[in-house]
């Protein structure tokens, strides 16, 4: 099963980029499917932090290091995530991000594009 969702070309180097894409927070989508309403309780930073880590961890478990080290993971960003949420995540999860097998990890949202690793 090919782990590449998108194959892109870097315009500067002409290198091919192998991209794996997943949602940054799967819970709101599950809520929407089940009842057309999203209800969240808790601190924004904590909710986004847990969701982003859960998304990355699920992909880390899915692909062995020899596959993931050649992939760039793109997290399809949820609307409510702010830049300070990502800054806090990177600051507190430095070791987690360093130890990932993915070549790079990016958060790509409607208003934010940020390299996490």
N, CA and C atoms as a LAMMPS dump frame, in Angstrom:
ITEM: TIMESTEP
0
ITEM: NUMBER OF ATOMS
351
ITEM: BOX BOUNDS ff ff ff
-5.0000000000000000e+02 5.0000000000000000e+02
-5.0000000000000000e+02 5.0000000000000000e+02
-5.0000000000000000e+02 5.0000000000000000e+02
ITEM: ATOMS id mol type element x y z
1 1 1 N 0.849 -1.178 0
2 1 2 C 0 0 0
3 1 3 C 0.897 1.245 0
4 2 1 N 0.776 2.073 -0.997
5 2 2 C 1.608 3.257 -1.151
6 2 3 C 1.201 4.323 -0.138
7 3 1 N 2.141 4.779 0.712
8 3 2 C 1.805 5.775 1.723
9 3 3 C 1.719 7.202 1.18
10 4 1 N 2.028 7.409 -0.091
11 4 2 C 2.063 8.759 -0.652
12 4 3 C 0.661 9.187 -1.073
13 5 1 N 0.183 10.28 -0.463
14 5 2 C -1.104 10.857 -0.844
15 5 3 C -0.933 11.863 -1.97
16 6 1 N 0.168 12.614 -1.914
17 6 2 C 0.43 13.656 -2.903
18 6 3 C 1.904 13.585 -3.284
19 7 1 N 2.159 13.659 -4.564
20 7 2 C 3.526 13.74 -5.068
21 7 3 C 3.688 15.128 -5.661
22 8 1 N 4.623 15.896 -5.127
23 8 2 C 4.829 17.272 -5.576
24 8 3 C 6.294 17.437 -5.972
25 9 1 N 6.581 18.532 -6.651
26 9 2 C 7.954 18.81 -7.05
27 9 3 C 8.383 20.155 -6.487
28 10 1 N 9.537 20.169 -5.828
29 10 2 C 10.094 21.403 -5.28
30 10 3 C 10.578 22.251 -6.452
31 11 1 N 10.012 23.45 -6.638
32 11 2 C 10.386 24.269 -7.795
33 11 3 C 11.837 24.765 -7.752
34 12 1 N 12.419 24.828 -6.558
35 12 2 C 13.799 25.3 -6.438
36 12 3 C 14.816 24.218 -6.797
37 13 1 N 14.526 22.98 -6.373
38 13 2 C 15.499 21.898 -6.554
39 13 3 C 15.065 20.854 -7.581
40 14 1 N 13.789 20.886 -7.961
41 14 2 C 13.173 19.872 -8.819
42 14 3 C 13.089 18.497 -8.158
43 15 1 N 13.385 18.42 -6.849
44 15 2 C 13.248 17.157 -6.128
45 15 3 C 11.774 16.819 -5.958
46 16 1 N 11.465 15.524 -6.02
47 16 2 C 10.098 15.087 -5.761
48 16 3 C 9.861 15.021 -4.257
49 17 1 N 8.712 15.515 -3.848
50 17 2 C 8.316 15.509 -2.442
51 17 3 C 7.184 14.514 -2.268
52 18 1 N 7.382 13.576 -1.362
53 18 2 C 6.384 12.536 -1.087
54 18 3 C 5.613 12.955 0.163
55 19 1 N 4.329 13.258 -0.013
56 19 2 C 3.519 13.823 1.063
57 19 3 C 2.457 12.84 1.544
58 20 1 N 2.332 12.74 2.846
59 20 2 C 1.273 11.994 3.513
60 20 3 C 0.414 13.043 4.213
61 21 1 N -0.907 12.993 4.036
62 21 2 C -1.809 14.012 4.574
63 21 3 C -2.776 13.372 5.572
64 22 1 N -2.995 14.075 6.695
65 22 2 C -4.041 13.632 7.625
66 22 3 C -4.624 14.858 8.326
67 23 1 N -5.815 14.716 8.856
68 23 2 C -6.446 15.828 9.572
69 23 3 C -5.725 16.041 10.899
70 24 1 N -5.622 17.3 11.314
71 24 2 C -4.924 17.607 12.56
72 24 3 C -5.772 17.283 13.786
73 25 1 N -7.068 17.173 13.604
74 25 2 C -7.963 16.873 14.716
75 25 3 C -9.152 16.085 14.176
76 26 1 N -9.174 14.792 14.474
77 26 2 C -10.229 13.937 13.937
78 26 3 C -11.534 13.999 14.725
79 27 1 N -11.494 14.428 15.969
80 27 2 C -12.697 14.413 16.803
81 27 3 C -13.827 15.315 16.295
82 28 1 N -13.553 16.559 15.873
83 28 2 C -14.667 17.377 15.365
84 28 3 C -15.363 16.74 14.175
85 29 1 N -14.595 16.098 13.301
86 29 2 C -15.196 15.463 12.128
87 29 3 C -16.097 14.303 12.545
88 30 1 N -15.654 13.533 13.529
89 30 2 C -16.492 12.436 14.036
90 30 3 C -17.79 12.996 14.625
91 31 1 N -17.662 14.098 15.397
92 31 2 C -18.849 14.726 15.992
93 31 3 C -19.807 15.22 14.912
94 32 1 N -19.268 15.836 13.874
95 32 2 C -20.115 16.354 12.794
96 32 3 C -20.858 15.231 12.082
97 33 1 N -20.18 14.139 11.833
98 33 2 C -20.812 13.006 11.154
99 33 3 C -21.925 12.418 12.008
100 34 1 N -21.693 12.328 13.313
101 34 2 C -22.668 11.711 14.202
102 34 3 C -23.856 12.605 14.525
103 35 1 N -23.651 13.93 14.611
104 35 2 C -24.771 14.753 15.044
105 35 3 C -24.836 16.148 14.483
106 36 1 N -24.021 16.455 13.491
107 36 2 C -24.013 17.771 12.851
108 36 3 C -23.631 18.918 13.769
109 37 1 N -23.061 18.603 14.957
110 37 2 C -22.682 19.638 15.915
111 37 3 C -21.325 19.265 16.516
112 38 1 N -20.481 20.282 16.72
113 38 2 C -19.207 20.067 17.395
114 38 3 C -19.261 20.802 18.725
115 39 1 N -19.056 20.066 19.803
116 39 2 C -19.02 20.645 21.135
117 39 3 C -17.69 20.279 21.761
118 40 1 N -16.957 21.288 22.222
119 40 2 C -15.649 21.053 22.839
120 40 3 C -15.632 21.704 24.206
121 41 1 N -15.001 21.048 25.133
122 41 2 C -14.827 21.618 26.458
123 41 3 C -13.384 21.492 26.886
124 42 1 N -12.85 22.527 27.483
125 42 2 C -11.468 22.479 27.939
126 42 3 C -10.686 23.676 27.449
127 43 1 N -9.418 23.682 27.79
128 43 2 C -8.546 24.773 27.391
129 43 3 C -8.105 24.575 25.937
130 44 1 N -8.159 25.645 25.17
131 44 2 C -7.852 25.586 23.742
132 44 3 C -6.479 24.968 23.479
133 45 1 N -5.464 25.468 24.172
134 45 2 C -4.11 24.951 23.955
135 45 3 C -4.052 23.437 24.174
136 46 1 N -4.665 22.976 25.254
137 46 2 C -4.624 21.55 25.58
138 46 3 C -5.371 20.718 24.543
139 47 1 N -6.534 21.185 24.123
140 47 2 C -7.304 20.45 23.116
141 47 3 C -6.53 20.308 21.811
142 48 1 N -5.946 21.405 21.341
143 48 2 C -5.203 21.357 20.087
144 48 3 C -3.915 20.554 20.228
145 49 1 N -3.264 20.709 21.356
146 49 2 C -2.028 19.975 21.623
147 49 3 C -2.278 18.471 21.553
148 50 1 N -3.299 18.016 22.265
149 50 2 C -3.634 16.587 22.288
150 50 3 C -4.014 16.085 20.893
151 51 1 N -4.785 16.877 20.176
152 51 2 C -5.235 16.466 18.84
153 51 3 C -4.067 16.355 17.866
154 52 1 N -3.169 17.338 17.875
155 52 2 C -2.026 17.311 16.962
156 52 3 C -1.114 16.139 17.293
157 53 1 N -0.864 15.921 18.558
158 53 2 C -0.005 14.796 18.949
159 53 3 C -0.655 13.466 18.578
160 54 1 N -1.965 13.365 18.76
161 54 2 C -2.694 12.141 18.4
162 54 3 C -2.598 11.885 16.897
163 55 1 N -2.752 12.928 16.088
164 55 2 C -2.678 12.782 14.63
165 55 3 C -1.294 12.318 14.187
166 56 1 N -0.261 12.95 14.726
167 56 2 C 1.11 12.578 14.368
168 56 3 C 1.414 11.16 14.842
169 57 1 N 1.026 10.844 16.067
170 57 2 C 1.288 9.508 16.623
171 57 3 C 0.614 8.409 15.811
172 58 1 N -0.608 8.669 15.348
173 58 2 C -1.304 7.634 14.577
174 58 3 C -0.57 7.326 13.274
175 59 1 N -0.011 8.351 12.638
176 59 2 C 0.744 8.131 11.403
177 59 3 C 2.119 7.522 11.685
178 60 1 N 2.701 7.867 12.828
179 60 2 C 3.995 7.288 13.208
180 60 3 C 3.849 5.789 13.434
181 61 1 N 2.746 5.383 14.052
182 61 2 C 2.499 3.96 14.301
183 61 3 C 2.193 3.205 13.01
184 62 1 N 1.614 3.903 12.057
185 62 2 C 1.172 3.26 10.816
186 62 3 C 2.337 2.927 9.881
187 63 1 N 3.371 3.768 9.869
188 63 2 C 4.462 3.59 8.911
189 63 3 C 5.786 3.368 9.622
190 64 1 N 6.489 2.304 9.248
191 64 2 C 7.808 2.077 9.847
192 64 3 C 8.795 3.157 9.422
193 65 1 N 9.866 3.281 10.187
194 65 2 C 10.867 4.329 9.977
195 65 3 C 11.423 4.326 8.548
196 66 1 N 11.657 3.18 7.975
197 66 2 C 12.239 3.14 6.624
198 66 3 C 11.308 3.729 5.565
199 67 1 N 10.019 3.783 5.849
200 67 2 C 9.062 4.419 4.936
201 67 3 C 8.867 5.887 5.312
202 68 1 N 8.631 6.151 6.601
203 68 2 C 8.289 7.519 7.02
204 68 3 C 9.443 8.507 6.865
205 69 1 N 10.678 8.045 6.929
206 69 2 C 11.805 8.994 6.83
207 69 3 C 11.897 9.669 5.464
208 70 1 N 11.198 9.122 4.472
209 70 2 C 11.158 9.723 3.142
210 70 3 C 9.868 10.488 2.875
211 71 1 N 9.028 10.615 3.905
212 71 2 C 7.735 11.271 3.752
213 71 3 C 7.692 12.601 4.501
214 72 1 N 6.951 13.537 3.947
215 72 2 C 6.617 14.773 4.64
216 72 3 C 5.158 14.636 5.075
217 73 1 N 4.918 14.769 6.369
218 73 2 C 3.56 14.659 6.902
219 73 3 C 2.92 16.039 6.922
220 74 1 N 1.775 16.163 6.266
221 74 2 C 1.01 17.417 6.272
222 74 3 C -0.231 17.217 7.131
223 75 1 N -0.361 18.046 8.15
224 75 2 C -1.56 18.014 8.993
225 75 3 C -2.535 19.04 8.445
226 76 1 N -3.674 18.571 7.981
227 76 2 C -4.728 19.435 7.458
228 76 3 C -5.357 20.136 8.653
229 77 1 N -5.028 21.413 8.815
230 77 2 C -5.319 22.136 10.038
231 77 3 C -6.763 22.477 10.286
232 78 1 N -7.159 22.33 11.544
233 78 2 C -8.49 22.683 12.007
234 78 3 C -8.581 24.191 12.171
235 79 1 N -9.74 24.761 11.92
236 79 2 C -9.945 26.212 11.933
237 79 3 C -9.563 26.901 13.231
238 80 1 N -9.8 26.294 14.354
239 80 2 C -9.61 26.969 15.63
240 80 3 C -8.182 27.058 16.12
241 81 1 N -7.238 26.447 15.408
242 81 2 C -5.848 26.457 15.847
243 81 3 C -5.203 27.794 15.51
244 82 1 N -4.537 28.381 16.491
245 82 2 C -3.844 29.658 16.318
246 82 3 C -2.341 29.432 16.339
247 83 1 N -1.598 30.416 15.871
248 83 2 C -0.146 30.294 15.838
249 83 3 C 0.439 30.021 17.223
250 84 1 N -0.116 30.654 18.267
251 84 2 C 0.421 30.412 19.606
252 84 3 C 0.19 28.974 20.071
253 85 1 N -0.856 28.3 19.572
254 85 2 C -1.061 26.882 19.864
255 85 3 C 0.094 26.06 19.29
256 86 1 N 0.485 26.378 18.056
257 86 2 C 1.569 25.645 17.408
258 86 3 C 2.912 25.954 18.056
259 87 1 N 3.13 27.21 18.432
260 87 2 C 4.371 27.58 19.105
261 87 3 C 4.507 26.835 20.431
262 88 1 N 3.415 26.749 21.172
263 88 2 C 3.417 26.027 22.445
264 88 3 C 3.672 24.541 22.205
265 89 1 N 3.062 23.981 21.177
266 89 2 C 3.252 22.562 20.863
267 89 3 C 4.722 22.276 20.549
268 90 1 N 5.31 23.091 19.694
269 90 2 C 6.715 22.881 19.325
270 90 3 C 7.634 23.024 20.535
271 91 1 N 7.34 23.975 21.406
272 91 2 C 8.185 24.211 22.575
273 91 3 C 8.123 23.052 23.568
274 92 1 N 6.938 22.494 23.772
275 92 2 C 6.781 21.436 24.775
276 92 3 C 6.987 20.035 24.204
277 93 1 N 6.933 19.879 22.905
278 93 2 C 7.068 18.554 22.279
279 93 3 C 8.324 18.446 21.413
280 94 1 N 9.36 19.169 21.796
281 94 2 C 10.597 19.177 21.009
282 94 3 C 11.17 17.766 20.846
283 95 1 N 11.245 17.001 21.921
284 95 2 C 11.791 15.632 21.849
285 95 3 C 10.896 14.733 21.009
286 96 1 N 9.597 14.815 21.238
287 96 2 C 8.645 14.014 20.463
288 96 3 C 8.83 14.276 18.965
289 97 1 N 8.911 15.54 18.578
290 97 2 C 9.062 15.902 17.171
291 97 3 C 10.421 15.466 16.627
292 98 1 N 11.462 15.584 17.421
293 98 2 C 12.815 15.203 16.989
294 98 3 C 12.897 13.704 16.715
295 99 1 N 12.209 12.912 17.531
296 99 2 C 12.296 11.457 17.434
297 99 3 C 11.386 10.848 16.372
298 100 1 N 10.59 11.677 15.701
299 100 2 C 9.685 11.161 14.672
300 100 3 C 10.462 10.643 13.477
301 101 1 N 9.886 9.688 12.796
302 101 2 C 10.526 9.181 11.6
303 101 3 C 10.315 10.049 10.374
304 102 1 N 9.317 10.911 10.404
305 102 2 C 9.018 11.709 9.213
306 102 3 C 10.126 12.705 8.911
307 103 1 N 10.375 12.89 7.623
308 103 2 C 11.385 13.854 7.177
309 103 3 C 11.053 15.257 7.684
310 104 1 N 9.785 15.639 7.527
311 104 2 C 9.277 16.922 8.018
312 104 3 C 7.821 16.735 8.409
313 105 1 N 7.341 17.633 9.268
314 105 2 C 5.922 17.67 9.633
315 105 3 C 5.473 19.13 9.517
316 106 1 N 4.389 19.356 8.778
317 106 2 C 3.847 20.701 8.557
318 106 3 C 2.395 20.738 8.992
319 107 1 N 2.01 21.848 9.61
320 107 2 C 0.608 22.136 9.901
321 107 3 C 0.153 23.119 8.826
322 108 1 N -0.893 22.75 8.104
323 108 2 C -1.372 23.594 7.002
324 108 3 C -2.858 23.863 7.234
325 109 1 N -3.146 25.105 7.641
326 109 2 C -4.52 25.484 7.917
327 109 3 C -4.965 26.627 7.038
328 110 1 N -6.203 27.067 7.219
329 110 2 C -6.736 28.139 6.384
330 110 3 C -5.961 29.451 6.528
331 111 1 N -5.405 29.698 7.712
332 111 2 C -4.684 30.95 7.934
333 111 3 C -3.252 30.741 8.408
334 112 1 N -2.839 29.49 8.613
335 112 2 C -1.525 29.193 9.173
336 112 3 C -0.838 28.105 8.353
337 113 1 N 0.421 28.323 8.072
338 113 2 C 1.279 27.265 7.549
339 113 3 C 2.53 27.315 8.416
340 114 1 N 2.827 26.208 9.108
341 114 2 C 3.934 26.204 10.034
342 114 3 C 4.648 24.858 10
343 115 1 N 5.958 24.917 9.937
344 115 2 C 6.778 23.694 9.979
345 115 3 C 6.97 23.309 11.441
346 116 1 N 6.46 22.137 11.818
347 116 2 C 6.601 21.662 13.184
348 116 3 C 7.919 20.932 13.378
349 117 1 N 8.352 20.242 12.337
350 117 2 C 9.63 19.517 12.389
351 117 3 C 10.354 19.745 11.093
